Amino acid sequence: MTAPVTGWTDTHCHVQEEMIKTGSDETLVRARAAGVTRFVVIGTDADTSAAAVELAGRHGDVWATVGLHPHDASNGVGTVTHLIGSPRVVGIGECGLDYYYEHSPRGIQMAAFAEQIALAKEHSLTLVIHTRDAWTDTWGVLDAEGTPDSTIIHCFTGGPEEARGCLDRGAYLSFSGIVTFKNAGDLREAAVLCPMDRMLVETDAPFLAPVPHRGRPNEPAHVGLVGTAIADLRGMAPADLAAATTANALRAFPRIQS
């Protein structure tokens, strides 16, 4: 059996979520065995942000973000700000706009997004963006507020045009298991177009498991499948893509290096 490629960084996972049936610690053990060396665990509201901070405090290879997802924007950004000062917090988010579900009104989503952009700047933290069916307004808010120095478009799902719009604003593009889905041709084009120094890989676990695990709960252990799929598209060795995307992750999340 071929040994797994090592040195992957999962820049976006939710292993603190209750739906991880085997527990966060066991999930991390499996991922380490699969060659994952760093994890960024993402907050989406007060409870998941607190759980991310707690998990990061127990593992030297785990860091956390604190944020309010657009679904929960109506809760108010003030519900999560008390967690920002933790030394294991490296980012604000995920935050942004979601017009597919629109669980919070668009105006409230935009206000919460702008507020979290300001927090990322104030605390010199990375901004982690969720955007769905909302490219124009996402770019509009970023242009109005000013894109933070370190900004990530998490689970990038656009094509070449959307990729250029994000790259022009200085953002990193983070690719998930969707890149392995049969109907994701435009996304694969974007993965080839993306400059190597602006690319990240993630699982968004427990969501969006890559082929051949699609339809089952995702895990950080599968981030290598995402990276290998992109490496194949770009005609490069998976080990080289792992090294490049981890180097990018350390630039995208400067606090990880401290």
Helices and strands as residue ranges (DSSP letters): E 8-13, H 24-33, E 36-41, H 46-58, E 62-66, G 70-75, G 77-79, G 81-83, E 89-98, H 106-122, E 126-132, H 135-145, E 151-153, H 160-168, E 172-175, G 177-180, H 185-193, G 196-198, E 199-201, G 220-222, H 223-234, H 238-252, G 254-257
